[in-house]
Amino acid sequence: MSKGTLFDKVWDLHTVGTLPSGLTQLFIGLHLIHEVTSPQAFAMLRERGLKVLFPERTVATVDHIVPTENQARPFVDSLAEEMIQALENNCQENNITFYNIGSGSQGIVHVIAPELGLTQPGMTIACGDSHTSSHGAFGAIAFGIGTSQVRDVLASQTLALSKLKVRRIEVNGTLNPGVYAKDVILHIIRTLGVKGGVGYAYEFAGTTFEQMNMEERMTVCNMAIEGGARCGYVNPDQVTYDYLKGRDFAPKSADWDKAVAWWDSIKSDADAQYDNVVIFDAAEIPPTVTWGITPGQGIGVNQSVPQPEELLEEDRFIAEEAYRYMDLYPGQPIKGTKIDVCFIGSCTNGRISDLREAAKIAKGRHVAEGIKAFVVPGSERVKEEAEAEGLDKIFQEAGFEWREPGCSMCLAMNSDKLQGRQISASSSNRNFKGRQGSSSGRTLLMSPAMVATAAIKGEVSDVRELL
């Protein structure tokens, strides 16, 4: 078993006890909630006559169901309006801080918590959303949980969990031009598989991660869950501290120095023991695109859809399903695949640095005829910052739509949906069947810069040709 890793240290510090089942009762330092997985949890509390134990440790926002075109209340979608009203009422009744639309801090839950400084090293964090692993970029241990577990955290501030093994994923070297954090995690998942991380926490390490900014690290940790890992994290360092300093909820004055000293102490030891170690060379990672129906079905932009015999035997069945669903054939180049919709946004790639990279591609160019392309900032703060830099104008002049913050077409629980067999170039995190709102719609995952390139060209293209 692992020993001396950040995961081990944080786990031990937050262990309340061992339950008769053998599970660890783990204290949760920060609980993030939104409108989709919380209404039933609050209802369960009311049925049992329970209160929220530590309301000051729960923070709410609205993101999944919010429209990104017209956010006037009441929402056009009556179910969306009902859900946001339920969240408003539950937060008010339980004295929970709620960042609503128009607050200046509303946005995707995994974008706003870091930008507010709520997410900090050494914390345990839970949220009723798969991609809570994003917060591990700060050296936190962050879990996506289900509705019954949301109830448990509200009622007890704890979770019952099995301790994970720890895999160190080391990437060393400098990424080539046109290769981004999104390509790194797609390459890792492609190599290790969508089930490769089951039972593990992923520790991302090596010189490549050391060179990444916090938003790039968040992109990688965000998709650790797509590789089967329960969580992913990066050890905190000066990059982490520079990002956090001065943010709303970050420690201040003398408390800051004490915090940094403690954060330094929880890093994985130099002689830490891991259950598994995997090493990658950054120079070998290409701009990567998914071709199939899982995030693990990825290839370099200049590669071809794999032949069945090139795949592991256990991967061939899902590959056959993907060929049929995606209307792609083995040996077909992915480059040149026609696109209908281009979406830049999500908790994976809706931050300011993502928009800047996409804007570099869009500037002075124009979206191809017949392509619907739109940009959705990850939060109200990201939107404000982007507009202050003129990124909105760059996108609009290039033919992209500029939207209000929200989850948008990542999972399409709003009005942003694919229609019929449309194919999408998306900077989001999942390419499952029907994920983007149409039961027959198709999704190709790629970096924001690659999405912008696809929008300009009207087909899957190599971003390096436009750099």
Secondary structure, 3 states (H helix, E strand, C coil): CCECCHHHHHHHHHEEEECCCCCEEEECCEEEECCCCCHHHHHHHHHHCCCCCCHHHEEEECCCCCCCCCCCCCCCCHHHHHHHHHHHHHHHHHCCEEECCCCCCCECHHHHHHHHCCCCCCCEEEECCHHHHHHHHHCCEEEECCHHHHHHHHHHCEEEECCCEEEEEEEECCCCCCCCHHHHHHHHHHHHCCCCCCCEEEEEECHHHHHCCHHHHHHHHHCHHHHCCCEEEECCCHHHHHHHCCCCCCCCHHHHHHHHHHHHHCCCCCCCECCEEEEEEHHHCCCEEECCCCCCCEEECCCECCCHHHCCHHHHHHHHHHHHHHCCCCCCECCCCECCEEEECHHHHCCHHHHHHHHHHHCCCCCCCCCEEEECCCEHHHHHHHHHHCHHHHHHHCCCEECCCCCHHHCCCCCCCCCCCCEEEECCCCCCCCCCCCCCCEEEECCHHHHHHHHHHCECCCHHHCC
